[in-house]
Amino acid sequence: MDEGRPLFLQIAEQIENSILDGSLQEEQQVPSTNELAAFHRINPATAAKGINQLVADGIVYKRRGIGMFIAAGSTEKLRYKHREQFAQEYLRPLMAEARKLGLSADELKKMIDDWGHGS
């Protein structure tokens, strides 16, 4: 767990990443708050807050008396969200640095292509 981020957000992000990497599938049941709490050695209320964040985001839904499940369409919704975050965290600073160095978009694309091919 990351010391600088609230635990409930880390729980939510961990579940999101499990959806994105395919280890949790749409319509599959999510571990219970007690299971999450025991695994991470945290308070069940903290785990519940992470799950509730996913419910608010439309990623998880509750089946009364059964548990929490991954909502249909969650994978695509999360891909979009994470692509937007990627652009904000990595592409925006990359483009700013490229402009400082006088690199054109074409030069930057070539550099990325060269790196992608192991050059």
C-alpha positions in Angstrom: 0.0 0.0 0.0 1.1 3.5 -0.8 1.6 5.6 2.4 0.8 8.9 0.7 -2.7 8.0 -0.6 -5.9 7.3 1.4 -6.3 3.5 1.9 -9.9 3.5 0.5 -8.7 5.0 -2.8 -5.9 2.4 -2.9 -8.5 -0.4 -2.5 -10.7 1.1 -5.2 -7.7 1.4 -7.6 -6.6 -2.1 -6.9 -10.0 -3.4 -7.9 -9.9 -1.2 -11.0 -6.5 -2.5 -12.0 -7.8 -6.1 -11.5 -10.6 -5.3 -13.9 -8.3 -3.8 -16.4 -5.8 -6.7 -16.3 -8.6 -9.2 -16.6 -8.2 -10.9 -13.2 -11.7 -9.6 -12.4 -14.3 -10.0 -15.1 -17.6 -8.0 -15.6 -20.4 -9.6 -13.7 -18.0 -11.4 -11.4 -18.3 -11.0 -7.6 -15.9 -8.6 -5.9 -14.2 -9.8 -2.7 -16.3 -8.8 0.4 -15.3 -5.8 2.5 -14.3 -8.3 5.3 -12.1 -10.3 2.9 -10.5 -7.1 1.6 -10.0 -5.8 5.2 -8.4 -9.1 6.3 -6.1 -9.4 3.3 -4.9 -5.8 3.7 -5.1 -5.7 7.5 -7.3 -2.6 7.5 -10.6 -1.6 9.0 -13.6 -3.1 7.2 -15.1 0.4 7.1 -12.1 1.6 5.1 -12.5 -1.3 2.6 -16.3 -0.5 2.4 -15.5 3.1 1.6 -13.3 1.9 -1.3 -16.1 -0.3 -2.6 -18.6 2.5 -2.2 -16.4 4.7 -4.3 -16.6 2.1 -7.1 -20.4 2.0 -6.7 -20.6 5.8 -7.0 -18.4 5.6 -10.1 -20.7 2.9 -11.7 -18.0 0.2 -11.7 -19.6 -2.0 -9.0 -23.2 -2.7 -8.1 -24.9 -4.5 -5.3 -27.0 -7.7 -5.6 -29.1 -7.6 -2.5 -28.2 -10.4 -0.1 -25.5 -11.8 -2.4 -22.7 -9.2 -2.6 -21.0 -6.7 -4.9 -20.4 -7.4 -8.6 -18.5 -5.8 -11.5 -20.9 -3.9 -13.7 -21.2 -4.6 -17.4 -19.2 -2.0 -19.4 -16.8 -1.3 -16.5 -13.7 -2.4 -18.4 -14.3 0.1 -21.2 -15.3 2.8 -18.7 -12.0 2.2 -16.8 -9.9 2.1 -19.9 -11.3 5.5 -20.9 -10.7 6.9 -17.4 -7.1 5.6 -17.2 -6.3 6.8 -20.7 -7.4 10.3 -19.6 -5.2 10.0 -16.5 -2.3 8.8 -18.6 -2.6 11.8 -20.9 -2.7 14.2 -17.9 0.2 12.6 -16.0 2.5 11.6 -18.8 1.6 13.1 -22.2 1.1 16.7 -21.1 4.5 16.9 -19.3 6.1 15.1 -22.3 4.7 17.6 -24.8 5.8 20.5 -22.6 9.3 19.2 -22.4 9.4 18.4 -26.2 8.3 22.0 -26.9 11.1 23.3 -24.6 13.6 21.2 -26.6 12.2 22.4 -29.9 11.0 18.9 -31.0 8.2 18.8 -33.5 5.3 16.3 -33.1 6.8 14.3 -36.0 10.2 14.1 -34.3 8.6 13.1 -31.1 6.6 10.4 -32.8 9.7 9.1 -34.5 11.5 8.9 -31.1 8.6 7.0 -29.6 8.5 4.6 -32.6 12.3 4.1 -32.3 12.0 3.3 -28.6 9.1 1.0 -29.2 11.2 -1.1 -31.6 14.1 -1.4 -29.1 16.4 1.1 -30.9 
